[in-house]
Amino acid sequence: MSGIVASWRTAGGIAAVVSLSAGVPLAESVSSATSAVGREIVARPVVDRNVREAVEALRARFRLDSPEGLGALRELSLGVLREGLKDEDPYERCYAASALAEQGDWSGVGVLETGVASSDPGLRRAAIEGLGEIGRGDALRILRRVYAESDPFDQLLVLQGLRSGGGAEAFDLLIETVVHKDGSLRLQAVENLGLLGDARAIPAVRGVLAREDLRTFERVTAAHALLRLGDRSGLPVLLAALEGAPGTGRAAATLALGYAKEERVVPVLTKLLRDPEIDVTIAAAAALSRYGKKDGLPRLRQALEDQDAFTRRHVAMLLEHVEYGIAREVVLAGLKVDDVGVRLAAAHVVGVAGHAKDIGALTKLIHGDDDPMVRADVAWALGRMSSREVIDPLVELVEEEAPTVRYTAADGLARTANRLIATGKESRRVAAPFARQQRNAARRNMS
């Protein structure tokens, strides 16, 4: 997504936004629940209408959280994203293409190929991150090719892109990279393996930790990754790092201790709440929340509004490491901070870890914040939450003219529809045997 909001030119129409005829795979998945009226509408694409008119037509025909409505919303979202392939902003085209690819629609593959080959580093990053979030299949094959053909700078972009989406299919690439001579690549691969959570990586990461040519920060990163993999062999490295000089990895080591699942480190972290190094203090507060401790939460909340911008942004990045159920109020407070970077980070955390009861805080941000980047981030967050309650706010956002908001909301709406359709099918599958038992029992009683 672009770092700036490109001017939006209203499209002449969204073609084929509600195409759920028998020839479309999704139609087959919901056809058993589709009424005669629904089939009549779904089979007829909405042509030469803007998004708002298309939504109004859907509302008139469907309950949007019904199987028919969800299927129609998914097709509406894909139609919006296909229009995005023609946007004048290459960053928006790239986002639309990767969102479509996530849905199995590779009609924008040319946009992504152009992006990864661009001379603009920012656009290359955008394309690579979009592919990295998918992290499998054709997306991963493109990234493997880019990695093999690139210099260390773009190789690092690939690994960073795989940070959030790289799954089991990327495992071998990461394992190969932990022995790379380039320290930055090695460091990123180790971090990714920790996030992946595959215990098969433990020997490779232990091998990194055993090297004698590592900087303190790289050793701390390896120890942290091992903790995420369920291996505590790096714990002494983290405790030793706390004794180092300021700025030598003490804060990173403190944060990593939150993943140790060792009650004996709680007194250590509690003491660090009074450390003279502020980065250590707020890292300790975040780590303690993972042990159910609220002692450091006032410090986190205070840091969110610190006069120093670096401190505010640093604590915002730490929000993804807190135990959400313990630090929920701090995260929600971040949605109200004047610093846009903090609001973006807080919305992201709510989307990943929040509950249905937090949707109201996100929708309040929609109605109170005119910044398209914040509104797009809220759309991103809503699209990651498993609740029917996100449908209406996402529909509201997909109607907006700002492309950054519109395409992100369309992506979120498609993801939501997919999840809810799948959940409905699973519920019917589980309920079917019980219904048969009830019918059989009724027949026996009648006989």
HELIX and SHEET records of a PDB file:
HELIX    1   1 PRO A   25  VAL A   30  1                                   6    
HELIX    2   2 SER A   31  ALA A   33  5                                   3    
HELIX    3   3 ALA A   36  VAL A   42  1                                   7    
HELIX    4   4 VAL A   51  ARG A   61  1                                  11    
HELIX    5   5 PRO A   67  GLY A   84  1                                  18    
HELIX    6   6 PRO A   90  GLU A  102  1                                  13    
HELIX    7   7 VAL A  109  VAL A  116  1                                   8    
HELIX    8   8 PRO A  121  ILE A  134  1                                  14    
HELIX    9   9 GLY A  137  GLU A  149  1                                  13    
HELIX   10  10 PRO A  152  GLY A  165  1                                  14    
HELIX   11  11 ALA A  168  ALA A  170  5                                   3    
HELIX   12  12 PHE A  171  THR A  177  1                                   7    
HELIX   13  13 GLY A  183  LEU A  196  1                                  14    
HELIX   14  14 ALA A  199  ALA A  201  5                                   3    
HELIX   15  15 ILE A  202  LEU A  209  1                                   8    
HELIX   16  16 THR A  216  ARG A  228  1                                  13    
HELIX   17  17 LEU A  235  ALA A  241  1                                   7    
HELIX   18  18 ARG A  250  ALA A  256  1                                   7    
HELIX   19  19 LEU A  257  TYR A  259  5                                   3    
HELIX   20  20 GLU A  263  VAL A  265  5                                   3    
HELIX   21  21 VAL A  266  LEU A  272  1                                   7    
HELIX   22  22 ILE A  278  SER A  289  1                                  12    
HELIX   23  23 LEU A  297  LEU A  304  1                                   8    
HELIX   24  24 ALA A  309  LEU A  318  1                                  10    
HELIX   25  25 LEU A  319  HIS A  321  5                                   3    
HELIX   26  26 TYR A  324  GLY A  334  1                                  11    
HELIX   27  27 VAL A  340  ALA A  353  1                                  14    
HELIX   28  28 ALA A  356  ASP A  358  5                                   3    
HELIX   29  29 ILE A  359  GLY A  368  1                                  10    
HELIX   30  30 PRO A  372  LEU A  382  1                                  11    
HELIX   31  31 ARG A  388  VAL A  390  5                                   3    
HELIX   32  32 ILE A  391  VAL A  398  1                                   8    
HELIX   33  33 PRO A  403  MET A  446  1                                  44    
END                                                                             
